[in-house]
Amino acid sequence: MNEGTVFSPTAHHGHNIKRLREILRVKQDVLAAKFNITQQAVSDLEKKAQINDEILEKVANVLKVPVEAIKNFSEDVATHIINNTFSGSALLCNQPTIHHNDKLVETLEQLLKVEQAKNALLEKMLAEQKQVT
């Protein structure tokens, strides 16, 4: 991946599921209902460092994110990007005070939407290329 992405190959899968779920404002009980498991089972899943690909695929589908986002998301990298992007910005000086975590969540949601749009475009291009060949 290129410089500036919010991904890291040493990420904790369960923590990443939790953070992405929180960013997307999906409650544990909603995720549990989708998998027909308990909320406690979701909580236990979010504590696992490594999760098998089959489960990651199912969670990614429910959260509507790429599996790679769960596997490689790094909050530290995302925070670094946000801090470097927004610190000292004249646009933020005249803004009402917003809790830093709220701004982080908003920015990560925007980054996630961009990644989803990019993936959708790539999938469309691949499908079109397969039709040509």
Backbone torsions as a table, in degrees:
resi	resn	phi	psi	omega
1	MET	NA	157.8	-176.9
2	ASN	-85.2	166.6	-179.9
3	GLU	-62.9	141.7	178.7
4	GLY	99.0	-3.6	176.9
5	THR	-79.2	163.5	-177.0
6	VAL	-103.4	38.1	-177.0
7	PHE	-122.3	150.8	-180.0
8	SER	-143.2	134.2	-177.4
9	PRO	-73.5	-4.9	-177.8
10	THR	-109.8	29.9	-173.6
11	ALA	-80.0	159.0	177.2
12	HIS	-94.1	111.0	-174.2
13	HIS	-55.9	-47.6	-177.9
14	GLY	-62.3	-44.0	177.9
15	HIS	-61.5	-40.4	-179.4
16	ASN	-65.7	-38.7	175.8
17	ILE	-60.4	-46.2	-179.5
18	LYS	-60.3	-48.2	-177.7
19	ARG	-65.1	-44.2	178.6
20	LEU	-64.7	-39.6	177.4
21	ARG	-61.1	-43.4	179.0
22	GLU	-65.9	-43.0	178.7
23	ILE	-59.2	-40.6	-179.4
24	LEU	-83.5	-0.5	178.8
25	ARG	58.6	43.5	175.3
26	VAL	-104.0	125.2	-179.5
27	LYS	-78.8	154.3	178.6
28	GLN	-58.0	-38.7	-177.5
29	ASP	-67.7	-28.9	176.3
30	VAL	-68.4	-45.5	177.8
31	LEU	-62.6	-41.7	178.9
32	ALA	-60.1	-44.1	-179.8
33	ALA	-62.2	-38.1	179.6
34	LYS	-63.4	-31.8	-178.0
35	PHE	-101.7	0.2	-178.8
36	ASN	57.3	44.9	176.5
37	ILE	-129.1	174.8	179.9
38	THR	-82.9	161.7	175.2
39	GLN	-61.3	-35.6	178.7
40	GLN	-64.2	-36.3	177.7
41	ALA	-64.6	-37.4	176.2
42	VAL	-65.7	-43.6	177.7
43	SER	-58.8	-43.6	178.1
44	ASP	-64.2	-40.2	177.9
45	LEU	-60.2	-40.6	-178.2
46	GLU	-70.4	-8.0	177.6
47	LYS	-94.8	-10.4	-177.0
48	LYS	-80.1	133.6	179.0
49	ALA	-71.2	-43.3	-179.0
50	GLN	-124.5	134.8	-179.6
51	ILE	-127.2	139.7	-176.1
52	ASN	-65.2	156.0	-173.4
53	ASP	-60.6	-34.6	-179.2
54	GLU	-62.7	-45.1	179.1
55	ILE	-69.4	-41.8	178.4
56	LEU	-58.4	-40.2	179.6
57	GLU	-62.3	-43.5	179.8
58	LYS	-64.8	-44.3	179.4
59	VAL	-64.1	-43.1	179.6
60	ALA	-59.8	-40.5	178.8
61	ASN	-64.3	-42.0	180.0
62	VAL	-66.3	-43.3	-179.1
63	LEU	-80.2	-10.0	-179.3
64	LYS	59.6	48.2	175.7
65	VAL	-130.3	157.7	175.2
66	PRO	-68.1	148.0	176.9
67	VAL	-56.5	-36.3	-179.7
68	GLU	-60.3	-30.7	177.9
69	ALA	-64.7	-38.3	178.5
70	ILE	-73.4	-44.2	-176.5
71	LYS	-65.7	-34.6	-166.9
72	ASN	-123.6	0.9	-177.3
73	PHE	-60.0	135.9	177.3
74	SER	-129.0	113.8	179.7
75	GLU	-65.3	-35.3	179.1
76	ASP	-61.7	-43.7	179.2
77	VAL	-66.4	-43.1	179.0
78	ALA	-61.3	-43.5	179.0
79	THR	-63.2	-41.5	178.6
80	HIS	-60.9	-45.3	179.5
81	ILE	-62.0	-45.1	-178.9
82	ILE	-64.1	-45.1	179.6
83	ASN	-61.5	-42.0	179.7
84	ASN	-71.4	-27.8	-179.3
85	THR	-79.4	-40.5	-171.3
86	PHE	-104.1	-17.4	-176.8
87	SER	-66.4	131.4	178.6
88	GLY	76.6	6.0	-178.2
89	SER	-69.7	130.1	178.7
90	ALA	-63.6	-28.3	179.8
91	LEU	-65.4	-33.6	-177.9
92	LEU	-81.8	-18.0	-177.5
93	CYS	-63.4	-34.3	-177.5
94	ASN	-96.7	5.0	-179.7
95	GLN	-82.9	149.9	172.2
96	PRO	-63.3	154.7	-178.7
97	THR	-65.2	126.6	178.7
98	ILE	-121.9	133.9	178.3
99	HIS	-53.6	134.0	-174.6
100	HIS	-56.6	-38.7	179.2
101	ASN	-65.5	-35.7	177.4
102	ASP	-62.2	-42.7	179.1
103	LYS	-65.6	-39.5	177.6
104	LEU	-61.8	-46.1	-180.0
105	VAL	-61.8	-45.0	179.4
106	GLU	-60.1	-44.6	-178.3
107	THR	-67.5	-41.5	178.9
108	LEU	-66.0	-35.7	175.8
109	GLU	-62.4	-41.7	178.3
110	GLN	-64.7	-43.1	178.0
111	LEU	-61.8	-40.6	179.6
112	LEU	-64.3	-42.4	178.4
113	LYS	-62.2	-39.6	178.3
114	VAL	-63.3	-44.3	178.8
115	GLU	-63.0	-40.9	179.3
116	GLN	-64.3	-41.9	179.1
117	ALA	-65.0	-41.7	179.3
118	LYS	-63.3	-43.3	179.2
119	ASN	-64.4	-40.1	178.9
120	ALA	-63.1	-41.8	178.9
121	LEU	-64.6	-43.1	179.0
122	LEU	-64.1	-40.5	177.4
123	GLU	-62.9	-40.9	178.7
124	LYS	-63.8	-44.0	179.9
125	MET	-63.9	-39.8	177.6
126	LEU	-63.8	-42.6	179.5
127	ALA	-63.0	-41.8	178.4
128	GLU	-65.3	-39.7	179.6
129	GLN	-65.7	-38.5	178.6
130	LYS	-65.0	-35.1	179.6
131	GLN	-67.7	-34.4	-178.8
132	VAL	-70.6	-38.4	-177.9
133	THR	-89.2	NA	NA
